Amino acid sequence: MHKVIFDTDPGIDDAMALLFLRRHPQIDLIGITTVFGNAPIGFTTRNAQFLAQQWGISAPVAKGAGVTFDPARPEGHWPTFIHGENGLGDIDIPETIDRPLDPRPAHQFIIDTVRAQPGEVTLIAVGRMTNLALALKADPDFAALVKEVIVMGGAFDVNGNTSPAAEANIHGDPEAADLVFTAPWRVTVVGLDVTLKTVMTSGYLAEMAVTGGKDVQLLSDLSQFYIDFYKHRVGDGMVVHDSCACVYLVAPDLFKTRSGPIRVVCGGIADGQTIQKPDGKRFPPGDWDGHPSQLVCTDIQADKVLEVIRAAIVEGRAA
């Protein structure tokens, strides 16, 4: 059984990933931590509470960072044209949710939970890396106790989606991402190189909703705004970025990876760009030296990944 803390900024594709984590029989979701990104921190936290309440998720929800790791960074825009004004496709959500928050800030919740279960907890981070960076800053030694870190973010052999150089999660807090990628723990990065190949059609989701009941119908309802955004980019359907990172946990064989240290460009026209120095390639001494090799996903069996998502969400089973 995989014990998971889900660090998230719900977010429409975050919602699908959350339901996947809730339903997959090999995953024990032990915590949800929120971060700003797809919407301000108040909205993303309320959305996490709402989804946890609607889907019967007992894991605690801890509110996380609402500003970047380096507070001097100017605040960016909210991607309301992708996720709606409220972050969940503008479906109706109560102003207040009767679902209490954990009293600790997200980074402290992460530290405490990992220290209580050393070597057992996987962190899946699908938003900005701010909470993980704050945890590393507060307690650098806790990294050695984390089983694995899986990140949805970055673009290595393809263009970004926020700029030609950068993917949105990394671009939103490059300093945090650089700290996470260079920390002494095992990281796998599931970026645009593979997520952009993984498109769920509107018909596929509609069939899931018919057979999956009210929980999947809610997922379908909040996803319609996202599908509309993607019409001019992928045609019929939506890219399931965050769920790909969750599928990697249970089916890593569906992905091809490359190993090597990763750095993030912080500033300038390539702000937020992720660059890997592949293991085995020789370069003069530089800023990648002395940092741990991490895994970057370079290819994916997209159809099989969609089958894994469907089996878990609709039927509560491993594919």
Secondary structure as UniProt FT lines:
FT   STRAND          2..8
FT   HELIX           12..23
FT   TURN            25..26
FT   STRAND          27..34
FT   HELIX           41..54
FT   TURN            55..56
FT   STRAND          61..62
FT   TURN            71..72
FT   HELIX           80..83
FT   TURN            85..86
FT   TURN            89..90
FT   HELIX           106..116
FT   TURN            118..120
FT   STRAND          121..125
FT   HELIX           130..138
FT   HELIX           140..145
FT   STRAND          148..152
FT   HELIX           168..171
FT   HELIX           174..182
FT   STRAND          187..190
FT   HELIX           192..195
FT   TURN            196..197
FT   STRAND          199..200
FT   HELIX           202..212
FT   HELIX           214..234
FT   STRAND          238..239
FT   HELIX           241..250
FT   HELIX           252..254
FT   STRAND          255..260
FT   STRAND          262..264
FT   TURN            269..272
FT   STRAND          274..276
FT   TURN            279..280
FT   TURN            287..290
FT   STRAND          294..300
FT   HELIX           302..315
//
